[in-house]
Amino acid sequence: MSSPLPDYKSTLRLPQTDFPMKGNLPQREPEIIQRWQTLKIYEKVLAKNAGRPIFTLPDGPPYANGSIHIGHALNKTLKDFIIKYKNMRGFQSSFIPGWDCHGLPIEHKVMKDLNEKKLVKSEAEVLTLCRAEAQKWIDHQSKQFQRLGVLADWQHPYTTMSAEYEAEEVREFARIFKKGLIYRGLKPVYWNWTLKTALADAEVEYHMHRSPSIFAKFNVTDVETLGKLGFSQRESQKSPVSFVIWTTTPWTLPANVGICVHPDFDYGVFETKGENLVIAKALKDSFEKETGLTLTEKKSILGKDLEFCKARHPWIDRDSLIILGQHVTQETGTGCVHTAPGHGADDYKVGHVKYQLPLLCPVNDAGQFTDDVPEYKGINIFKANPMIVEQLKKSGHLLGYAEIEHSYPHCWRSKTPLIFRTTPQWFLGVDLEGSNLRQKILAEMESVQFFPEWGKARFQAMMENRPDWCLSRQRIWGVPIPILTCVETGEPLADYDVMMRIADVIENKGGIDAYYQTPANELAGAAATANGFNYKHGKDILDVWFDSGVCHAAVQRRRTGMSFPADLYLEGSDQHRGWFNTSMLSSMATQERSPFKALLTHGFVTDPQGRKMSKSLGNVIDPNEVSSKSGSEIIRLWAAYSDYGNDVSCGPEELNRVTETYRRIRNTMRFLLGTLSDFDVQKDRVPFSGLNSLDQWALHELGCLNEKVIAAYESYEFYKVYHALNTFYTVTLSATYLDILKDRLYTWKADGLPRRGAQTVLYDITDYLIRMMAPILSFLAEESYDYFKGKSAESPLLLEFPVAPSQWKNLKLAAEYELLLGVRTEVQKTLELLRADRVIGSSLEALVKIQAEGEVLSALQKHSELREFFIVSEVEVREGSPKVMATRVGGEKCVRCWNYSPQIGLKAELPGICPKCTEALS
């Protein structure tokens, strides 16, 4: 009976680590966040980088209303990637989270609650309630953002409702006023008639809306106009002549004072059913189709020749002047555009500014007709539409009617359809004579860097086409426009010194509440009241986009550790007409500089079908739910995985995909940590020159990864970081280097040079990977670092970002290994065929015979450990036409390493093992 074999299993050096295989992220991540807070990691990061160059990334403030959504999660994690990377790269980069607090939604919520409870509160009490409502959501969102692993100064955020912010906002308004860029104008603005306030362009979104589509006649009675159209007065009495307009807003007809034609279009006088109609010739066919009329052309006339002609309003006793405008198109309608300067932007520019047509606005702040239109007085304009259509029909002025569904401006908060209404408002002028503000902005944009590059054209188009900025709102909850009103004359007191005095009161005596509590005469000052005039507080507040837009003044230029201009602004693509726009405009107005050196734009988050997320569609992904069920690291990895330059899709499939990636990365990190269990870097490190070629190749690959990752972080292309790391973990490590190394790590001499050399490389790989993934996979990096034997700081976020030494780069060696890996692929294919035929089970049961020539042959002959490289028991190489063959190897199986050898059990005291294992145990 043969004696039992020794217990060789205990001699194997299998990976050992307490790093858990299961992430258990919903429980573990909050513990890591708590540790960051307890150890004050954010503060220590900034202290470590004190005195280093500053990198400034201000937080475009989310609105303090409701829980965060997946778009918020994308935005904040992208910022977090950058801040963490920059701090690890040797910059001092603070992150001050911010919140936008004033505005309609909060005031509307407070007023709705009061109405439901049938409570009446003073304006001061409403302000207090609004402040409490905003603070509630700030606290709520702060916890949600922190749960995502965002490292920031959460104890000292900025809020637009803080006294110091409100005061600086007033000062910024005063500075713009002093530059001569603020004016009070009577012009049409977007008006929310349900909430009785003006809106800015950035607060407008477009939804489908049903409107009446009508064609209406404006009769021509003016003798001179008739002559130009080829008619005498007598002829027109027998065969009437009319200009025809098309509109989807019949309610604006009471304010009509003109008809606009294009100077370069050909217009025709067309006969139909005993009358004559003037429309653009290019629209004849579509007009006939819409109205059912048949037109016969009698005369042609160029648009510019119709200037200053006249037509009669359908039911009001006044003329409508024919004017010229470039905004007229030949896409729809008649080419004769109904013009009411009191109710339209183009109408105002062309009709009022160019032709001095009167500004009629017979509509009150609730969207009802005033007594200027007695027949419709007190009636809502939308309800008046069918009445006006009926009136036109009865008078014979209606040529066509239909109901159409079209894109129409709505309030982005209340979703109410908007109107254009002329009211006195305060504006920031972009084209005021002598200021050249628009031109300066467009010139300044040439020095701004854009990520992605397409953001430049989009933002430039927004700046080229934006109108003057309507700054005033008719609400309570907001920063007051610092302009008092004279009680006796009704004239505004717009004075720089008064404005700065108001700012000081706001900052030092209790915010905007103090403004209203301080007597207006005291704010006006002795100079203004010396003549016996008395003053009252203005009631208008500043547009909330002005609130957030002056962040550059209230935060960048006031907070320690921040700079102006900022290195980067980062927000979604909707902010080209929002925060990016208003920040650029206000900064250029006061500083004549862009508030940012670079602009990064990310897309919207959609479902996998490209649809906007909505509860009604059931396609909403709640980041808070993902964090509680799967972990915030999954959201962070998804944010890096996606190319934010386009709209970003998020659904179960995308989240499952990155979850699988996370598992692979985690398992690989666990293996790496386990391989270092008996490695002491201080005494076991092998110098680079002592490493074999495979290990030197692995460091070359690590160095290449390091270069790719740095380049991707620098250009903010985080998806490239994701893919580079994923490929390295999956292909370079798991499928290649670690696969090849297992025998060396497990069975070779524990403290021999080959094994220690491999551990040296694995140590560097582990160290580099922890630091390279730390900005994105912050939780995994933190957890991995806890189990890393090279730990030298309280957190990997306190380490420097790695930069590979130049000696790792070896292009010649890399080229050789590219050839060897090509052969390895062919070997694996050949072994798979043997497995399929059940000739072998394990690859170690194989003998591989390789024929090669040229560079491939040379590379194979230089490599001393081909058995390890191909994970087989024997390899034969010879010159010849490229070919890979394999058979079952001879010899016996080593009971310790499972390699086959003809020399098993050479030492009696070590039976059953191969010479390599015998050496390892000697």
Buried (B, 14 or more C-beta within 10 A) or exposed (E): EEEEEBEBEEBBBEBEBEBEEEBEBBEBBBEBBEBBBEEEBBEBBBEBBEEBEBBBBBBBBBBBBEEBBBBBBBBBBBBBBBBBBBBBBBBBBBBBBBBBBBBBBBBBBBBEEBEEEEEEEEEEEBBBBBBEBBBEBBEBBBEBBBBBBBBBBBEEBBBBBBBBBBBBBBBBBBBBBBBEBBBEBEBBBBBBBBBEBBBBBBBBEEEEBEBBBBBBBBBBBBEEBBEBBBBEEEEBEEEBBBBBBBBBBBBBBBBBBBBBBBBEBBBBBBBBEEBBBBBBBBBBEBBBEBBEBEBEEBBEBEBEEBEEBBBBBBBBEEBBBBBBBEEBBBEBBBBBBBBBBBBBBBBBBBBBEEBEBEBBBBBBBEBBBBEBBEEBEEBBBBEBBEBBBEBBBEEEBBBBBEEEEEEBBBBBBBEBBBBBBBBEBBBBBBEBEEBEBBEBBEEBBEEBBBBBEEBBEBBBEBBEEBBBBBBBBBBBBBBBBBBBBBEEEEEBBBBEEBBBBBBEBBBEBEBBBBBBEBEBBEBBBEEBBEEEBBBBBBBBBBBBBBBBBBBBBBBBBBBEBBBBBBBBBBBBBBBBBBBBBBBBBBBBBBBEBBBBBBBBBBBBBBBEEEEEBEEEEEBBBBBBEBBEEBBBBBBBBBBBBBBBBBBBBBBEEBBEEBBEBBEBBBEBBBBBBBBBBBBEBEEBBBEBEBBBBBBBBBBBBBBBBBBBBBEBBEEBBBBBBBBBBBEBBBEBBBEBBBEBBBBBBBBBBBEEEBBBBBBBBBBBBBBBBBBBBBBBBBBBBBBBBBBBBBBEEBBBBBBEBBEBEEEBBBEEBBEBBEBBEEBBEBBBEBBEEBBEEEBBEBBBBBBBBBBBEEEBBEBBEEBEBBBBBBBBBBBEBEEEEBEBEBBEBEBBBBBBBBBBBEEBBEEEEBBBBBBBBBEBBE
